[in-house]
Amino acid sequence: MDCPKPVFSTSDTSVVSTVRELHYYFRNLQAYYKVLKGRVISKLEYNEDPEIVSDLNFQLCEIERKLKYIHILNNSASTVNEVVHLIEIKDEFRLSQETIKIKF
């Protein structure tokens, strides 16, 4: 099973699309590291060489550390994604600068 690491890219630069893409990216990155974690755990189960086990345990710790932060980023992006799609705020991010009239 191939498991390529996700790459962040967005062709649209609006706030809404950028937030949406960040949410998808962090969610996919979290899934990627969960798959890697499963693969490392699987290798640990079938290996008894102390040097390899030590290396795999180190890899597992690194993956867990990254997963912790990516989980926070994913939850944060999810929250922002929900807020920018609320009816009360959605139009704020769709107005072009030319249509904004500021009165002094």
BELDA-V227505 format. One record per residue. N is the residue number from 1. RES is the residue in one small letter. D_FIRST is the distance of its C-alpha to the first C-alpha in Angstrom with 2 decimals. Layout:
{{N,RES,D_FIRST} {N,RES,D_FIRST}}
This chain:
{{1,m,0.00} {2,d,3.78} {3,c,6.43} {4,p,9.76} {5,k,12.92} {6,p,15.18} {7,v,18.38} {8,f,21.64} {9,s,23.74} {10,t,26.35} {11,s,28.62} {12,d,31.19} {13,t,33.24} {14,s,34.81} {15,v,34.69} {16,v,33.13} {17,s,30.26} {18,t,29.68} {19,v,29.61} {20,r,27.26} {21,e,24.85} {22,l,25.14} {23,h,24.38} {24,y,21.20} {25,y,20.20} {26,f,20.93} {27,r,19.25} {28,n,15.96} {29,l,16.50} {30,q,17.19} {31,a,13.98} {32,y,12.09} {33,y,14.27} {34,k,13.93} {35,v,10.18} {36,l,11.35} {37,k,14.23} {38,g,12.45} {39,r,10.67} {40,v,14.19} {41,i,15.93} {42,s,13.97} {43,k,14.99} {44,l,18.45} {45,e,18.91} {46,y,18.60} {47,n,20.51} {48,e,24.28} {49,d,25.10} {50,p,27.02} {51,e,26.11} {52,i,22.33} {53,v,22.78} {54,s,24.92} {55,d,22.44} {56,l,19.62} {57,n,22.24} {58,f,23.14} {59,q,19.60} {60,l,19.47} {61,c,22.87} {62,e,21.92} {63,i,18.92} {64,e,21.33} {65,r,23.98} {66,k,21.93} {67,l,20.70} {68,k,24.39} {69,y,25.49} {70,i,22.71} {71,h,23.52} {72,i,27.13} {73,l,26.38} {74,n,24.33} {75,n,27.23} {76,s,29.77} {77,a,28.20} {78,s,27.94} {79,t,31.63} {80,v,32.68} {81,n,30.80} {82,e,32.71} {83,v,36.00} {84,v,35.89} {85,h,35.44} {86,l,38.47} {87,i,41.34} {88,e,43.69} {89,i,41.78} {90,k,39.68} {91,d,42.54} {92,e,43.05} {93,f,39.96} {94,r,40.71} {95,l,44.20} {96,s,44.74} {97,q,47.01} {98,e,49.76} {99,t,50.14} {100,i,50.63} {101,k,54.37} {102,i,55.60} {103,k,59.20} {104,f,61.26}}
